[in-house]
Amino acid sequence: MQSEVMFAGFGGQGILLIGKILAEAAMEQGYEVGWVPSYGPEMRGGTAYCTVVIGEQDIITAQFSISDISGQYLADLAKAKQAN
């Protein structure tokens, strides 16, 4: 089994942080993880992307074309939990 998630947004929204938290949580559960952050040269407000691949076997590459889950969905879920 291998799950792939891509988060996208703007600098300062926590895109890289949420990807890192997901990757570290999966590692703590014993999964193999690939975490690839990507951001522009701007100091603030530039685009930010983060790719996380989680699997039971070795991860060859953390690049993929279709995400298994929307990063926006996860961000909305996190906001909803904070509001409660």
N, C-alpha and C positions, 0 to 999 in steps of 0.2 A: 504494500500500500504506500502511496506517496501523495501528499497533499501540497498544493501550491497556492500561495497567496501573494498578491501584489497590492501594496498600499501606495496611494498617490495623493499629493496635496501640495501645499506651499510651505516654505520654510517657517518654522515656529509653531506649526500645528501638531508636532509630536509624531510625525510620520515615521521617522527613523526609530524613535523610542518605542513606539508600539510594535514595530517589527522586531526589535531587539528583545522586548519583553516576551513576545510570542516564541521567538527562537530559544530563549533561555528556559522558558517553561517547558517546551518540548524536550530540550536536552535533559532537564531534571527528571523527566518521565522516561528517559532512556532511548529516545528517538535520535536518529541521525538528522542533522540540520544544516541547511545552507542559508546564509543571511547575506544579502548583497545590497548595501545602501547606495543610492545615487542622488547627487544633488548638483545644482548649478553653482557658478562662481559668485553669485550675488551674496552680499552679507546678510540681507533679510528679504523675505518675501519671494525668493526664487522657487522654482519647482523642486519638489523632493519626491523621490520614489524609493521604495524598499521592497525587495523580493525575498520571500521566505519560502523555503522548500523543506518539508518535513517528511521523513520516510523511515521505514523499518530497516532498509538496507542502505549501503553507502550511497551518498549523493554524488553523482558524477559532475553535474553542472546545476547551478541554481537559475538557469534561464529557461523560460517556457513561453508559450504563446497564448494560452488561455488559463485564467485563474480559476481555481475550484470554488473560491468564495470571494465576494467583493469586500475590499478593504473599507469601502465607505459603509457597508453594512456593519462591520465590526466597530468602526468609529461611532456610528449611531447607537449601537448597542452599549458601548462604553459610556456615552453621554446619558443614555436612559438609566443605566445603573447608578450613575453618580447623582442623578436627580431624585432617585428614590431614597 
